[in-house]
Amino acid sequence: MTRRAQISFAGFFLTVVFIPPLVQACFEVAQGRSPQFFELFTGIPTRSRLRSWEHDVQENSLTVKASRPVVQSVWFRLLHYAGEKVVPGLDSWLFYKPDVRYLVEPAVADAEHQDPYPAIIDFHKELARQGIHLIVLPMPGKPSVYPEKLTGHVSAGKLKSHTLDLIRRLQMAGVETIDLFTVFQYVRQFPSAQLYLRLDTHWSPQAAEMAAKIAAERILALPIDKGNEHYQVRNIEVRRVGDIVKMIQIPYVETIYPRETLRCSQVIGYKDDPSSPVLILGDSFFRIYQTDEPKASGFIAHLARALQMPVASIVNDGGASTLVRQELARQHEILRGKKVVLWEFVERDIRFGNQGWKIVPVPVYDTLP
């Protein structure tokens, strides 16, 4: 290689290495921010801190943001690679990778922080001391209900979720649980039943309404009387972009995976009541259709309709393992007068829950009105 070629190659290499961070630093200064690079020198460079810094740099990089859609588009066209969070299934179904990992990877028996059992048992006991009954609802992930849409190598009902073991352990310990796995396996046999959305991590409006009726039957079997609210419903259609489609992040993705048209039953005039004897804790499965479009059409509104009374709720997307209980501790007054707490969490959070499964102190309140 000639000296001129060596100098040209070295110059190109230095340009590629130094120009992007220099442009990034200038952009951050122009916005009145300190260059992110300086954060390396503001604390002890531990492994976790460096990993966190690296992740933040990648997420905020102008170069990455500009090049990522182009690269992902090429990968999608040539290799059918839909991104690190998405698993394409059969018949144009899409799956969220953590849902798939939870189902197909072996359960980790020696990772104590990944076992929700101690936190659930502690929560159950703390509530029981105040006369509050706990009902736990582990939410099936989409691959657990439709594994044959993930791969043609497995048939419906042949891939058993690890969550069934948790349900068995909780029931043996006296914690009431709702087993939607068994219910959904039965219902999905009917041709007209679609329990989950093809392009989304969540369940269908019909599945949410069905689960609400099941939960209401359990609650009314306790010493809790039906209310006197007679909610009316109206049918409404919404066109929804699947949350997994949004994860693919290529410019033309919605032409490949168009919006799904959903038929919902909207509970007219529904609003939560913090003084209700029933408190609902959950994640985005309880948020979908409820506080986003079309509103008052999700699990919570239909539970209230079946109970004939409004309920109280604390919902946190992706945070039902620990964050909702921490929020309950902050909103301690909401426990006053409660007779039952229904706690839902999607099964992937058993292993991948935000902040794991911490034991959170329960605020003490007299449960009598």
Backbone hydrogen bonds, N-H to C=O, Kabsch-Sander energy under -0.5 kcal/mol:
donor,donor_aa,acceptor,acceptor_aa,energy
6,Q,2,T,-2.3
7,I,3,R,-2.7
8,S,4,R,-2.5
9,F,5,A,-2.7
10,A,6,Q,-2.7
11,G,7,I,-2.6
12,F,8,S,-2.4
13,F,9,F,-2.4
14,L,10,A,-2.7
15,T,11,G,-2.2
16,V,12,F,-2.4
17,V,13,F,-2.2
18,F,14,L,-2.8
19,I,15,T,-2.1
22,L,18,F,-1.8
23,V,19,I,-2.9
24,Q,20,P,-2.5
25,A,21,P,-2.5
26,C,22,L,-2.3
27,F,23,V,-2.3
28,E,24,Q,-2.3
29,V,25,A,-2.4
30,A,26,C,-2.4
31,Q,27,F,-1.3
32,G,29,V,-1.9
33,R,28,E,-2.9
38,F,35,P,-1.8
39,E,36,Q,-1.5
40,L,37,F,-1.5
41,F,38,F,-1.8
42,T,39,E,-1.3
46,T,44,I,-2.3
50,L,46,T,-2.4
51,R,47,R,-2.3
52,S,48,S,-2.2
53,W,49,R,-2.4
54,E,50,L,-2.6
55,H,51,R,-2.4
56,D,52,S,-2.3
57,V,53,W,-2.5
58,Q,54,E,-2.2
59,E,55,H,-2.2
60,N,56,D,-2.0
61,S,57,V,-1.2
65,K,61,S,-2.3
66,A,62,L,-2.1
67,S,63,T,-2.4
68,R,64,V,-2.7
71,V,67,S,-2.6
72,Q,68,R,-3.0
73,S,69,P,-2.0
74,V,70,V,-2.0
75,W,71,V,-2.5
76,F,72,Q,-2.6
77,R,73,S,-2.2
78,L,74,V,-2.6
79,L,75,W,-2.7
80,H,75,W,-0.6
80,H,76,F,-1.0
81,Y,75,W,-1.4
82,A,80,H,-0.6
86,V,83,G,-0.9
87,V,95,F,-2.9
89,G,93,W,-3.3
90,L,149,K,-3.3
93,W,90,L,-1.6
94,L,198,R,-2.8
95,F,87,V,-2.0
97,K,85,K,-2.9
99,D,96,Y,-1.0
100,V,96,Y,-1.6
101,R,97,K,-3.1
102,Y,98,P,-2.3
103,L,99,D,-1.5
104,V,100,V,-2.6
105,E,101,R,-2.3
109,A,107,A,-0.9
111,A,108,V,-0.6
112,E,110,D,-1.0
114,Q,111,A,-1.7
115,D,112,E,-1.5
120,I,116,P,-2.4
121,I,117,Y,-2.8
122,D,118,P,-2.3
123,F,119,A,-2.2
124,H,120,I,-2.7
125,K,121,I,-2.4
126,E,122,D,-2.6
127,L,123,F,-2.3
128,A,124,H,-2.3
129,R,125,K,-1.9
130,Q,126,E,-0.5
130,Q,127,L,-1.3
131,G,128,A,-1.9
132,I,127,L,-2.5
133,H,339,K,-2.6
135,I,341,V,-2.7
136,V,176,E,-2.8
137,L,343,W,-3.2
139,M,345,F,-2.9
144,S,141,G,-0.9
145,V,141,G,-1.0
145,V,142,K,-0.8
146,Y,142,K,-2.7
149,K,146,Y,-1.3
150,L,147,P,-1.1
151,T,147,P,-1.5
154,V,151,T,-1.0
158,K,155,S,-1.9
160,K,158,K,-0.7
164,L,161,S,-1.2
165,D,162,H,-1.2
166,L,162,H,-1.0
167,I,163,T,-2.5
168,R,164,L,-2.0
169,R,165,D,-2.4
170,L,166,L,-2.6
171,Q,167,I,-2.4
172,M,168,R,-2.2
173,A,169,R,-1.3
174,G,171,Q,-1.4
175,V,170,L,-2.8
176,E,134,L,-0.7
176,E,174,G,-0.6
178,I,136,V,-2.2
179,D,177,T,-0.5
180,L,178,I,-1.1
183,V,179,D,-1.1
184,F,180,L,-3.1
185,Q,181,F,-2.1
186,Y,182,T,-1.5
187,V,183,V,-2.6
188,R,184,F,-2.5
189,Q,186,Y,-1.3
190,F,187,V,-1.8
193,A,190,F,-1.9
194,Q,192,S,-0.5
197,L,202,H,-2.2
200,D,197,L,-0.8
204,S,195,L,-2.8
208,A,204,S,-2.1
209,E,205,P,-2.2
210,M,206,Q,-2.3
211,A,207,A,-2.6
212,A,208,A,-1.9
213,K,209,E,-1.7
214,I,210,M,-1.8
215,A,211,A,-2.6
216,A,212,A,-2.4
217,E,213,K,-1.9
218,R,214,I,-1.7
219,I,215,A,-2.4
220,L,216,A,-2.7
221,A,217,E,-0.9
222,L,219,I,-1.4
224,I,222,L,-3.1
227,G,307,L,-2.7
229,E,308,Q,-2.6
231,Y,229,E,-0.7
234,R,266,Q,-1.8
236,I,264,C,-2.6
238,V,262,L,-2.2
240,R,238,V,-0.6
240,R,260,E,-2.9
242,G,240,R,-0.6
244,I,199,L,-1.1
245,V,199,L,-1.0
246,K,242,G,-1.5
247,M,243,D,-0.8
248,I,244,I,-0.7
248,I,245,V,-1.2
249,Q,245,V,-0.7
253,V,250,I,-1.7
255,T,252,Y,-1.6
256,I,252,Y,-0.8
256,I,253,V,-0.8
257,Y,253,V,-2.7
260,E,240,R,-2.7
262,L,238,V,-3.2
262,L,260,E,-0.6
264,C,236,I,-3.4
264,C,262,L,-0.6
266,Q,234,R,-2.9
266,Q,264,C,-0.7
267,V,296,A,-3.2
268,I,232,Q,-2.6
268,I,266,Q,-0.8
270,Y,267,V,-1.5
273,D,311,V,-1.9
276,S,273,D,-2.2
279,L,340,V,-2.4
280,I,312,A,-2.4
281,L,342,L,-3.0
282,G,314,I,-1.8
286,F,283,D,-2.0
287,R,283,D,-0.8
288,I,284,S,-2.6
290,Q,287,R,-1.6
291,T,287,R,-2.1
292,D,287,R,-1.0
295,K,292,D,-1.9
296,A,290,Q,-2.6
297,S,289,Y,-2.0
302,H,298,G,-2.0
303,L,299,F,-2.4
304,A,300,I,-2.3
305,R,301,A,-2.1
306,A,302,H,-2.0
307,L,303,L,-2.4
308,Q,304,A,-1.3
309,M,304,A,-1.8
312,A,278,V,-2.7
314,I,280,I,-2.7
316,N,282,G,-2.3
319,G,316,N,-2.1
324,V,319,G,-2.0
325,R,322,T,-0.5
326,Q,322,T,-2.0
327,E,323,L,-2.4
328,L,324,V,-2.0
329,A,325,R,-1.9
330,R,326,Q,-1.5
331,Q,327,E,-2.8
332,H,329,A,-0.6
332,H,330,R,-0.7
334,I,331,Q,-2.3
335,L,332,H,-1.5
336,R,333,E,-1.3
337,G,366,D,-1.1
338,K,335,L,-2.1
339,K,277,P,-3.1
340,V,277,P,-1.9
341,V,133,H,-2.8
342,L,279,L,-2.7
343,W,135,I,-3.0
343,W,341,V,-0.6
344,E,281,L,-3.0
344,E,342,L,-0.6
345,F,137,L,-1.5
347,E,139,M,-2.7
349,D,346,V,-1.7
350,I,347,E,-2.0
351,R,348,R,-1.3
352,F,348,R,-2.8
353,G,349,D,-1.4
354,N,318,G,-1.0
356,G,353,G,-2.3
357,W,113,H,-0.7
360,V,358,K,-0.7
